[in-house]
Amino acid sequence: MFVIAVTVMADDTVVSPDGRLNVCVNNKNGMPVYSVSYDGKFVLTESRLGLVANYADFSKNLKLKDVQREDNVVKDYYMINTKQNKFHYVSNKMDLIFENKDGHCMTVAFCVANNSVAFRYELQKPNNEKGIPLSAVILKETTSFRLAEAATSFLCQQSLPMVGFARTKPSYEETYEADVPVAQRKSNSKQGFTFPCLFRIPDGDINYWALVSETGVTSNYCGSRLSDYNQETGYSLLFPQEGENNGIGSVTPAVPVPSATPWRTITVGNSLKPIVETTVQFDVLDPLYETKYDYKPGRYTWSWILWGDSSMNWDDQVKFVDLASVMGYEYILVDALWDSRIGYEGIERLAKYAKGKNVELLLWYNSNGAVNDAPQGPHGVMNNCIARKRDMKWMQKIGVKGIKVDFFGGDKQQTMQLYEEILSDANEYGLQVIFHGCTLPRGWERLYPNFVASEAALASENMNFTNRFSRSEGFDMTLHPFCRNAVASFDWGGVFMNKRFSKNNKSRHPRYTSDIFELATAITNQTNVNCVAIMPNNLEDMPQHVLDFARNIPTTWQETQFIDGYPTKYCIIARKHDGHWYIGGLNGTDHPMTLTVNLPMLAGKIVKYYVDKPRRIIKQEDKENVDSYASELTSLKIDKSGNAKVTLQPLGGIIIVE
């Protein structure tokens, strides 16, 4: 139990419009601290605020000079590339101006909406009389997040730099551990944890939830992470490691003055609904540039995920163009090594061939120059502004519609500048951008109109590499809607239909999830250009109802609603497309679940129902096997109250379509 009385001071408190979320800021012996409570219960206890710049220390010996407030600030905007398309953000704002002992000032700006808190630091306009420079280096932030003692965590540790394949880490591709008490979860690397970070705070029969992340990281700053937990101070905000980016660039960001840091965000609720549906990562931002292009959402085929490097040849890529055409998909992704195995002239011919089939190309590029040892080509293009613009001009000329850029170097400001340069230049040539081997996108769907999605997780290719990760797909795909995918679009990399991870669909380790599980991930996982890892043989070996749904997978959503679930166990999410609701459900466990779900938007209706037939995950000598992938398309009656009983088979799923 954690029942803590909330004591606030009227002159340093900001409350959400509905009155349930409360942020209290105090100046404790010259050190600014804050706390966050929901419905009168602490989610974050006394946590630190502040930063240290090379010209002034704003972490201690401060006095609160002024507090400015603005209530019911309304912001309406529209986007097509994320979990909903219309946004209505209402917040109460509080700016606290702190002055240090030398007379230098810093503002801490809070925006508090009904289930979210966003705050940042703002360095004020230069004053020559007080010695404020026109530029500064932020040496560190003292920002911390201290949770109630009963909290448990869902965290992914930060990798050491320059390790892993071709020294390409950190790339946000480590494993998560679920529901570990915060005091017990220590990173093996001793480098803390990557954003986003999900926490559960139990209070009797109620679970309070907090999703901590950051947004608005651009070329003007570095990416951050959380430290290991400290009993006294909680989690502290950390800048990148020295060795990232092959040691090139500073771990501390350089900023102009005046300027502002990125926003630190906390999504809070007494259920998982606000966690899944959060939009704070976009609400506090505005686009950095406009676009004259109409970027097209869609689906893409991808040979590399199962056919590997050897598929980078003309004949195999033609097969996947033909596959995309038959399925009605918009794109094909031509992966690494196309420059040497197909060539630029070959790609021009492939683009022309694809256009005749109503399919367009996405091309893979290495981001690399000197940040790691990844050898795959095209190499040394995206990191060089002259070569980058040359290739982008060529791609626009031949009709290529997007790029996937891989193998970045970390979270330093220099790397963030590269991300922004690639996005900005790509927009000039009408190219959409996907990133892999990369950092978490922090509000980039809003900032950069041509940004699609990032990997930034231990994604689908790892299922192909080893049986271990194939076995953990249920765990991963029932976690990410509450964590990684809750804050940013996610290029997971495949709705798999092969029963085994091989070209012939007979050898190597199996896929443990059902066909309906895989199709449902196209609903539970959000990205507006989605990889469907269908193979040519699947046109013959997929049941007709599975093939038909795969042909019509939507990727843009008008609305998203959380229905039910628990991270790493199961999730059921509803999304609306073109006026119709699609509900996807996943069971991440090895036992069946029968649930009564409430779908008020479908009350009284008879709907399409894709469901697995009874199946088992058979354990033999520590090796799992799958008894059945069989499924059916039937109908489901939703009662007048919006309730329906459904059964999710082990590592299985359901799909309901209005």
N, C-alpha and C positions, 0 to 999 in steps of 0.2 A: 504493500500500500504506500502511496505517497499522497498525503493530504497536507498541503502547505498553504498557510494563509497568505494571500497576496496583499502586500502593503505598497501603495503607490503615492507619489506626490503629484498634486494637480498640475504643477508647473513644468513637469518633465515627463508627462505621460501622453501617449497617443493611442487611441482606441479605433478599432475597425468600424466601418459604417454600421454594422449590425450589433456592435457593442460586445462581441464575444472574444475578440482577440485584442490583447493588451500588451503594449510595449512600454516599459518603464525605464527611463534613463536617469542615472544619478551621478553626481560628481563625488566620488568617494576619496576624500583626502587628496584631491587634485587629480585623481585617476578616473576617467569616465567609464562607467559600467552600465550594462543594460540587462533586462530580463524579459522573457516572453511568456505570457500565460494565456490559456484558452479556457473559457468557461470557469475562470477562477482557479485553475490548476496550472502550476508551473510546468512548462515544457522545457524552456531554458532558464536555469537559475543564473545568478549573478555572473555575467560574462564581460570580458574586457572589450573596450573600443580604443582606437587610436592608431597612429602610425609615427614612424620616425623618418624624417627627411634629412638630407645632408645639410640643410640650413636651419632646421628647427626640429625640436622634439615635441610631438603632439601626443605623447603617451602618458605623461605625468606632469605634476606641478602646473595643472591647468585650472583656470577659473571659467565658469559658465558666464559668458558675456551677454548673450541674448538668446531668446527662443522665439521662432516665428512659426506660425501655424496657418494651414489652409485646409479647410474641410470640404468633403464631397467634391473632390476633383474628378471630373468625368473625362474619360478618353475612349472614343470609339474608333475602331480601325478594322481593316479587312485584309485577310491573307488567304491564299489558296494552298499553301504548301505545308500545312501542319494539321493538328488534331481538330481544328474547327476553322470556319471561315469568317465569322463575325465575332468581334470582341467588344465587350462593354466593360471597361475597367473603372471602378469607382474606389478612390482611396482617400484617406486622410493623411496629410503631410505634416511633418514637424522637422524644422531645421534648427539644430543647436549649434551655436557659434561659441567655440572654445578659444581662449587666449592663453598662450604660454607665458612664462616669466619674462621673456624678452619682447612681449607685445605682438608676437606673430599669431595669426588667427587661422583656424581650420573649422569648417562646417561639417557636422555629421548630419546627413539628410536621410530621413526615414519616410517611406511610403508604406502605409498599412492598409491593406484591403481585407475583405472578410475572412480569407484563409491564408493570407500571405504577408510577409514582411520583406521589404527590400531596403537596404541601407548602403550608403557609400560615403566616402570622404571627399571633400571639395577644398582644394587649396585656393586661397583668395587672391584677388587682384594684387599685383605687385605694388609695394609701397617703398620707394627708394629711401625714404627717411628711416624706415625700419629695416632696411637691408634685405628685403625680399627679392630674390633673383627672378629672372625671366624663365629660368629652367631649374629643374631639381632632379635629384635621384631619391627614390623611395628606398630607404635602407631596409625597412621591415614594417610589417603591420603587426600590431598587438591584438588584433581581432581574435576573439575566442568564442567557442560555443560550449557551454557547460550544461550538461544534461542532468536531469534528476537521477538519483543513484540507481533506481530500478530499471533504467533504460537498457534496451538491447539494440544491437546494431546489425545492419546489412551493408557490409563494406567490401570494397575491392582495394587491395593494397597497391601502393605505388612501387613500381619496379626500380631497381637500381639502373643507372644510365649505362649505355653502351654494352649491353649484354643481349643474349638471345640471338635469333637468326641475324647474321651479318651485322651484329652490334646495332640493331634497329630500335631497341627499347630505350626509354619507356614509350609504350604505344597503347596504354590503357587496355592491355590484353591479359590481365591477371584474373585469377578466380575470386569469386565472392564467397564469404562465409555468412551464414544466415542466423539471425536471432541470438547472437553471442553477446553476453553482458558487456557493456562498454569497457568496464575495468579489466576484462579478461582478453579482449581482442587486441592483440599487438601485431603489428606488421612484421613479417619475417625480415623484410629489408631494412627495418627501423627507419623507413622514410615516410611513414604515415599512409594516407589513403587518398584515392582520387575522388573527385566529384563525379556524380552526386552521391550523397551519403544519406541513407535512410535509417531512421531510428523509431523504435516502438517504446512508448512509456506506459506501462500498465498501471491501472488504478482500479482495483477491484475487477468488476466485470467489463470495464471500459478500457480500450486501448487508445491512447493518444499517439499521434504520429507526427513526425517532423522530417521533412526532406530538405537537406541543406545543400546549397550549390552556389554558383555565381553566374552572372550574365553580363553581357556588354564588354567582354574582353576583345579588344581590337589591337591594332598595331601600336596603340598608345600605352600598352601595359603588358604584363606577363600573365600566364595562367597560374593558378594557385592550387593548393591542396590542403588537407588537414593533417596535423601531426598525430602521433599516437596519443591516446587519452592520458591525461594527468588528473589525478584525483582532486587536486586543488584548483586547477585552472581550466579543466576540460580539454577540448580540442583547440589547438592554435592554428592560425592560418600561416602556411609556409609558402615561400617562393620556390622556384625551380632549383634543382641540384646543379652544382658546379659542372659536373661532367656531361650534362645534357648537351645535345647539339655538337657532339664531339669536342666539348669544352669551349666552343666558339660562342662569344657573346656573354653578356653579364647576366647574373641571376637577379639583379635588382633593376627595376624599370626606371627609365629616364622619362620625365614628363615636362611639358611646358607649364608655366605658371601664368594665369590660373588654369586649373584642370581638375578633373575628377577621376577617382578610381573606378574600376568596375563595381557593379552592384553585388553585394552578398545577399542571397535570398534564402528565406526560410518559409516553407509551406507547412501549414499546421492544420490539424483537424482531429476530431474524435472518431473518425473512420478513415478508410483509405480513399474515399470518394474525392476529396480535394487534392490528394496526392496524385492520383491518376489524371485528374482533369485540370491540374494547375496550368496557368498561362503566365505566371509572373515573369518568367524568363523572356517574354516578349512585351509584356505590358509596360515596362519601364523604359523601353527603347524606341527609337525611330530609325527608319532606313538611312543608311549612310550615302546611298546614291539611288537615283531612279534608273529605270530600264526602259528601253524602247522596244524590247523584245517580249513576245508572248511565249514564255517558257511552258512547255507541254509536259504535264504529268504522264505517267504510263508505267508499263512493265517491260522488263528486259530479260532476254535469255543470255546464258553465260556458260560457255563450254569449259572454261578452265576449272570450275569448281569440282568436276568429276573427271574430266578428260585430261586435265593437267597441261603442262607446258607443250606436250607433243601436239596438242590441238591447235597450236598457233601456226596454221597453214591454210592455204586458200580453200582446199576442199572441205575441211571441217568447219571453217567459218561460214561457208556457203550453206552447209547443213543447218547451222544455227540461225542463219538469216531465214531460210525456208521454214524452220520450226517456228520462229517468231511470226512469220507471215501466216502460217496455218492457224496459229493460236490467236491471231489478231493483236499481237503485242506491238508496241510502238518502237522498241529499241532492241539492239544486240550490243553487248559489251565485248569488245575485242581486247583481250588482256595483254599482259606483259610479253615482250619479245616480238611483237608484231613488226617492229621496225627492221629487225634483222631477218625474220622468217617469212614475212609477207612483203615488207618494204612499202615505202611511201607510194610508189606507183601502183602497187597491188592494192593498197587501201583505197586509192582513188577508184580503181575498178570495182572494189567491193562496195564502196559507198554508192556507186552508180547502179550496181546490181541490186543492192538492198532497196534503193529508192523505187525501182521497178516493182518491188514486192511490198511497197508501202511500209518499209522498215527503215529506221535511221540508226547511225552508228554512234556509240560512245566509245572513246579510246582511253586506254590505260596509259599513264605516265609515271615515271619515277620522279619524286620531288627533288631528287638528290643532286648534290654537288660534292660536298665534303662532310656531311653530317653523320654518315654511317657507311657501311660497306655493301649495301644492297646493290647487286650488279645489274639487275634486270633493266633492259631498255624499253623505251627511250630514256636515256640517262643524260643528266646535265642540260636539260631543256627548261624545266619548270622553275628552276632556281636562278635562271639567267634571263633578265628582262628582254634582251635582244632576241635570244633564241625562242623564248616563250611567245613573244608577239609574232615572230615569224611563223611558228607552227600554228598558232591560233588563227592567223590570217589564212593560212593554207586550209585549216579545218573548216573555216567558214565558207571558203570558196567551194569545197567539194561536198558540203552539206552535212558534216559531222555536227551533232547537236549537244555533245557533252563530253566531259573528261572525268576520269577517276584518277586521282593523284595519290600516290602511296609512299610510305616510308619517310615520315617526318622525324624531326630530331628531338622533340621535347616541348617544353612549355615556356621557354625563354621569350622575351619580347622580340628578339630577332626572328624566331620561328613564327610568332604571331604576325609579324610584318610580312613574312612570306605567304602565309595563308591569305592575308588581305590583298596582297599584290596579285596572286593568282586569281582570286575571285573578281577583283576589279578589272583586270585585263580581260578575263574570260567574258565578262559582261559586255565589254566593248565589241566582242566578236560573236555575241549571241550564243555563248556556251554555258550550259549548266555544269555544276561541279559537285562531285562526290569525293570525299576524302577517306582514305584507309591508312592503317598503320599510323594513327594520328591521335590528337587530343580530343577531348570532349568539345563539341560545338557549344558555344555559350551565347545563345540568343541570335545565332547567325542567320536563321531563317528570316528574322525580322530585319537584321542589319544589312544583309546582302541578298537582293532579290533573286539572284541566280544560284544561291546555295541550295542544294538538295538535301544531303544527309551525310553523316559520317559513320564509320565503323565504331571506333572507340570502345571496344568491348572484345571479349574472347568470342569471336563470332563463328560463322558456319564452317569456314575452312578447317577449323580445328576438329570438327566432327569427322571430316574426311581424313584428316591426318591420323587420328587415333580412336580406338574403340572407347577409351575412357571418356572422351568428350562427347561422343555419340550417346553414351549412356547418360550423360548429364544434361541433355537437351531439355528434358522436362523441367529440371531445376532452373535452368537459365531462362527459358522462355516464359516461365511463370514468375520470374523475378523482374525482368526488364520493364514490363508495363508500369511497375511501381517505382522504378528507380531510373535506370539509364534512359529508357524511352519516354519517361514522364517529362523530362526536361529538354529533350532534343530529338529530332528525327534520327532514325536508326537504320543504317544500311546493314542489316543482319547478313544478307547475302544468300538467301535461298529458301524458297518453299520447295522442299525435296519430295520427289515422287518415286525415285528409285528405291527399291527395298534394301539394296546394299550399296556401299560406297565404292562402286567400281563402274567402269564403262560398260561391262557386259551384264551388270545387275545380278551377278551370280557369286562373285568372289568377294573376298575381304569381309569386314565386319558389317553387321546389319544396322539399319535404321530402326530404333526401338519405338519411335512414335508412330501413331496410326496415320493413315492418309487424311482423315478429317482433322486430326491435330495439326498436320502440316498446312492444310488449307486455312484453318482457323487462325494460324499465325499471321496470315495476310490481313487479318482484321485486328488482332491484338497488337501486332507490330505496326507502327506508323512510319511511313515514308511515302512521299508522293511520286517517287520513281522507284518501283519495287522490283527486286530480283526474284524471278520465279525460276528455280533451278530444275526446270523440266528438261528431260533429255529426249532425243528423237525416238527412242524405243518406247517412251511413255505414251506416245500416240496410239500404240497397239496394246500395251499392257495395263493401262489405266481403265477402271470402270467408267462407263459413259457419264454417269452423274458426276463423278470426280473430274473428268475431263471438261465437262460443260461448265462446272463452277470455276475451274482453273482458267478457262477462256475469258471469264467475265469478272475477274478479280478487280474491284475498284481500288483506287489509290488516293482519292481526294475525299475529304469529309466535311460535311456541314456542321456536325456536332459530335461530341464524344461523351458518353456516360459510363461511369463505373457501375457495374451491376453487382458483382460479388467476387470474393477471392481472398487469398492470403499469400504474401510473397514466398515463392519457391514451392508452393503447394498447388494452387489452382488460381485461375483468373477467368472472369467472364466480363467482356467489355462490349458495349453497344456503340456503333458509329452509324451516322446517317449519311447516305450518298444519294444525290439526285432525288431527294424526298423519300427515300426508302431506308428502313433500318436493317443493318447487318449486325448480328450478334455472334461473336466468336468466343468459344469457351475452351480452355485447356486444362487438363489434369496432369500435373507434373509428378504424380506419385505412381507407385506400382500397385495400387488397389483402386477398385471402382468407387465412384462417388455418386450418390443420388441426392439431388438438391431440388428444393423448390425455389425457383427464381422469380423475381418480381419484375415484370416488363410492362409498366403502365402505358407506354407508348403503343403497345400492341394489344391492349385489353379488348377481349371479345373477338379477336381475329383468329383465323386459321392460317398458319404460315408454313413455308417450306422448312423442313427439318432434316439436316444432314447429320447422321449419327453413326457411330461405330457399332458393329455387332459385338457381342461379348468376346473379349480377348484376354490373353494372359501374357505376362512376362515370366518366362520359365527360367528358373535358376538351376544350373547344373554345374557342379564343381566350380562355383564362383564365376561361371560364365553365363551371361543372360542370353536368352533367345526369345523370339517372338512367335506366339502361337497363330495369330491371325491379323491381317490388315483389312478384313472385310468390313464394308459399310453399306449404308442404304440411304436413299432419299425418300422421305415419307412426309407426313404432315403432322403438325402439332397444334392443338387447340389451346389458346390462351384464354383463361376464364375472365369474367367480367371485372374482376379485381386486378387483372394483369398478372396472375400467377400461373405457373406451369411447372410440372415436375420433369426433370431431365436427369439422365444418367451419363456421366463421363467415365468411359472405360479407362483402365490403367494406361498412362501415357497416351490417352486418347483425347478426343475433343468433340465439340458440337458446333454446328453452324445453324443459325436461324435467320431466315431471310423473309422480309415482309413482302 
